[in-house]
């Protein structure tokens, strides 16, 4: 997938602009204050740059883009940046930014390749009224959420990087998740992890999704959101503002007759509290997955398999 040329990585002919993979092996470290180191070949060699992962937003700026602007000066206009954050254009209107949802397309393609396995592993046969809240890496918004749900008897939860595993006997450890791509290539890591967690999804009625980021002024969607469609789960989302709004625009049923998603439009400092306040009953009492909800969940899954490709279409 990645092509190494000299000390630079390329993906689909695009320079991977964030220095994450180490050509000598392993990964470079991310600094939360200075961001990822950026790759800056001569301007004639890097006019198409892929911002291939989570960017560092600090002080109303994206550090990596600020570093590119500083490095290339007036030549920055010659560069087209490819990013999976469509809303970046609102912050940097003068830059050449192209939405390039490679991550989402990659996971969709892997799901389609394993459609039979995925559809066979998720069902409604063992549903309870409990909800699911799975957390991995430590992030401030996840600490806030986990504090709110850890004693909730209606919740099945985990927080693996805090040492709190789920009830699954074969649940993945931190090292299982980290090392999957080094050992296997038959599934994407996230697809396989979802299958491992399928018993948890099958015995719960909905998810409280804690996305990777929750305070960005631009969109950020990962497999944590889209896997709910595969796992037949309606969901509440702890994410960035307008997360639910964009999912609606993509055509998904967000079960507005069940959840109060008005939290989606409020400011960062009150979004989580509003989510919990406005959805207290369902968080504490749970949800019965009746025939109507089942039908709508199956439609969401089919939309993901068949129509989502139009949303994440990319120009190679």
N, C-alpha and C positions, 0 to 999 in steps of 0.2 A: 504493500500500500504506500508506504513512505519510501522515497528514493533519496539516497544520500549522494550528494555531489559535493566533493571537497568536504567542508565542515558544515554544509547547509543541507537541510531536509526540504524535499519538495513533495507536494501532494497534488496529483492531477495537473502537473505543470505549474503549480503555484508555489512560490517560496513560503515555507512555514516561518512566519515572521517572529514568532515567540520562541526563544531558545529554551526548550523543555527537554527534548531528547538529547542525551549526551552522545556524540559520535564515538566516544571511547566506551560507551555502555552505561545503562542506567539513565537516571533523570537528573537534570539540574534542579536546584532548589528555587522555590519562589520566595521573594521577599515582599511582605505585605506593604512595605513602605516605598520601595523603589520599583516594585512590579517584576515582571519577567524581563530578563535581558532580551534585547531585540537583535535580530539578524539584519545586518546592514551592508550587503555587498554594494559595489558601485551601481549607480542609478540605472545604467544601461542593462544591468543583469537582473534587476528585481522590480520591474514595473507592475508585476502582479503579486501581491502579498496576501497570504491567507492568515488571518488572525484566528488560530486554530483552537483556542480554548478560552477559559475564563479570563477576562480582562480585569485589570486592577483599577477600580473606580475609587478615587480619593480626592476630596476637595473640589467636587464638581467637575473633575477632569478624569479622563482615562490616561493613566500614567504612560502606558506603552505607546499610545498615539501621540501624546505630548513629546515623548522621546523621539519618535519618528519625525515629527514636525521640526524639532530642534536640530536633528541630525541632517536632514535633507534640505532644510530651508525652502527656498523658492522652488526647488525641484520636486517638492511634495506633490505638486499638481500633476506630475507625470505618472504618479503611482495610483493604481486602483487597489483598494483594500477590500478583500472578500471576508465577510464576517457572518456569523450566525446570530448576530444581534441586530435585527432590523431597525430597532429604535435608535441606534447610534447616529443615524442621519439627523435626528433632531438636535443632537448635541454638537455635531461637527458637520454643519450643512455645507461648508466649503470644501470638504474632502470628497474624493471619489470613492464612495462606499457602495458595495454591491452585496445584497443579502445572499448568503451562500450557506444554506442549512445542511451542510454535509453530514453533521452528526445525526440530525433527525432522519435524513434520508438513509444513512447507513443502518440505523436501527430499524427503520421500516423495511428495508430490503432483507435484513436478517430475519425479521419476524415473518415476512412472506415466505422466505426460504424454509422456515420451520412452522408453517401455518398449521399443518396437521397436528404436530406435537403440541403446539400452544392451545389450539382449540380443544384438544382432547384432555388437557391437564387442568382446565378451568371450567367449573360448573357451579350449579346452584344446589347440589344435593345435600350438602352438609352445613348450610348457612345457619348462623346464629344472628342475633341482633347486635353483636359487638362490632366495634370498628377497629381498624388497623392503623398503626402509626410507626413506620420503620424509619430509623435514622442511622446514618453511618458516620461520616466525618463530623468532627466537632465544629459547630458554627453557632454564633450568638443567638440567632433566631431559633435554632433547634434546642438550645439550652432553655430558652423561655418556654417553648412548647412542651418540652419533656417535663419541666417542672409542673406544668398544668395538668398533664395527663398520667403521670407515673403512678398515681394512687387511684386512678379511675378504674373501677372494677369492670367497666364496660369496654375497656381498651386492651388490645394485644399490642405490645410495643417492643422496641429494641433501640439500642443506641450503642452500636458495636465499638466505636472508638472511645466510648466511656466505659467499656468493659461490660456492657449490659446486653446480653444476647436474648434472642427470642426464645419461645418455648420449643422450637424445633430442635430435635436431637442432632440433626445434620446441618444446622444452619451454618452458613459460611463465617469463618473468622476473618479478621482483617487481612491476614496473610493469604487466605484462600482467594479473596477478591483481588488482592494486589498481584498475585502470581498467576492468575488464570491464563492471561495472554502469553505467558512464557511457556506454558505447558500444553495448551490446546488451541485449536483454531477452528473447530467444527461449529462453534457458536460464538457470537460476541459475548463478552464477559457479562454484560447486563442482561442479555437474553437468558443465559444459563442461570444467573442468579435469580431471575424472576421465576424460572421453573423450579429451582430449589425451594423458593418461598411459596410455591403454589398452595400447599396445605393451609398456610396462614390466610391467604386470600379466599380460599374456598370456605373457610369457617367464619369469615367476617362479612359484614354487609356493606361497608364502605370504607374509604381511606381518608385519613387526614395526612395529606402530602406535604412534607417539608422540603420544598425545592432547594436547589443549591444556593441560590441567592434570594434575598427578600427585601432589599432596600435600593436596588438599582433603578435609575430613571429610564431604563430601556429593558426590552423583553429578554428573558432568559428561560428557555424551555429545554428540559433534559428528558431522559427516559423515565424519570420519576413520575412525570405527568402522563406521558403517552402509554406507559405500561398499565395504567388503570383501565384503559380501553381494552387491552388484551386480557386483563385479569377480571373483567366484568365487574368493575367497581365504580360506583358514583363516588365523587370526592369533594372535599373541601381542600383549598390550596393555601398554604402559607408560602407566598411568593411575592414577586414584585407587583406593583400596581398595574391593573388592567390585564393580569394573567387570565382571568376568567373571561373577560371581554374578548380577548383574542381567540380563545378556544371556541367561543360562540361564533365568531366571524369565520372560523374554519369549518363550521357546520356541526360541531358536536353538541349533544344534548347535555347540559350541565345540571339538570334536575332542579330547576329554579322553583318548582312547586314543592320541593322537599327541603332544600337548603336556602338559607338567606345569604346570598353572595354579595350583599351590599358592601361588605368589607373590602371588596376588590377595588373600590374607587377612592378609599380614604388614604390619608397620608401614612407614611411609614411608622410613625411613632404611636399610632393608635390602631393599626390594621389587625394585629394579632388579637388584641383585647376585644375588638369589635367582632371578629370572627367567633370567638368563644362566647361572648355575651349574646349575640343574635342567634346562635345555634346551640344554646345550652341544653334544651330538651333532647335533641337528637344525639348530642354528645354523651349525655348521661343515660338516656333511655334506649338508644339504638334505633335501628331501622329494620322493618320487615320487608324483605324482598318479595313482593307479590308478582303475579304474572305480568302485569303491566310494566313494572320496573324491569323485569327480566327481558321482555321484548325490546324495550328501549336500550338496554345495555348491549344486547346482541346487535342492534342496529348501529350503535356506536362502534362496536368492534368491526363490523363489516365496512363501515365508512372508513375506518383506519386502514383496513386491508386494501380497499378498492379506490377511494377518492383522495386519501391523504397524499398520495404521490403527486397530485396536481399542486398541492400546497408547497411541498418541499422540492419541487422540480428545480434542478440547477443546470446552468449552462457550463458544460465541461470546457 
